[in-house]
């Protein structure tokens, strides 16, 4: 992860481009520390979160050598309690803190924004997306999707496990603006600079008021309940024909859900192009 402060803006950059910025335990802990640092820095008025390399984030780290080594050094408690506590600590407690940091946070998304990538982006107050951004959600640990987009659209997308592009994400209300890839950071930082000119206490109170409006509608209680539902699903045996990511069980042939979703998206784009032609 990279962290820098200039002109009242704290820039936090996911920096595992060789791994498409998959979120290892260490990376998430670093982001948590950086957001806390920015939130308590009187010289910072706005936080900008982005990803290095070709994509914002392809989701959670499901087993790179670095993550395996970390798990070996810091094993979780066995059984349901260990699974719950680790998931809560990494994905619920942290993400709620990020959502509630007392300063505006803007996320600049490009390329893939898959599963955990969506989770991280959704903690931001504003999302700007490059025109090449692709989003894929699921009923993950920090399940903000019913608040990110209309519940019926959420069901439609999640039932089908479907990618949406940047323009679709904007139409659904997930992202605020779609920007050409080459200008994404430039325009994001320009917007952040405008925001940083405002009174920091006024920004803090405005953000708090809007977050409290969501909480009055049950946002935080929903996040807690949805995490328990996630753990219940996690304890069950998934159909071996549909793995969320790469299969772990030797000898079992699976079609990863991300691959299925990507192939479906490509077919739909081809059909759309043929129709326009």
Buried (B, 14 or more C-beta within 10 A) or exposed (E): BEBEBEEBBBBBBBBBEEBBBBBBBBBBBBBBEBBBBBBEBEEBBBBBBBBBBEBBBBBBBBEBEBBEEBBEEEEBEEEEEEBBEBBBBBBBBBBBBBBBBBBBBBBBBBBBBBBBBBBBBBBBBBBBBBBBBBBBBBEBBBBBBBBBBEEEBBEEBBEEBBBBBBEBBBEBEBBBBBBEBEEBBEBBBEBBBEBBEEEBEEBBEBBEEEBEEBBEEEBBEBBEEBBEEBBEEEEEEEEEEEBBBEBEEEEEEBEBBBEBBBEBBEEEEEEEEEEEE
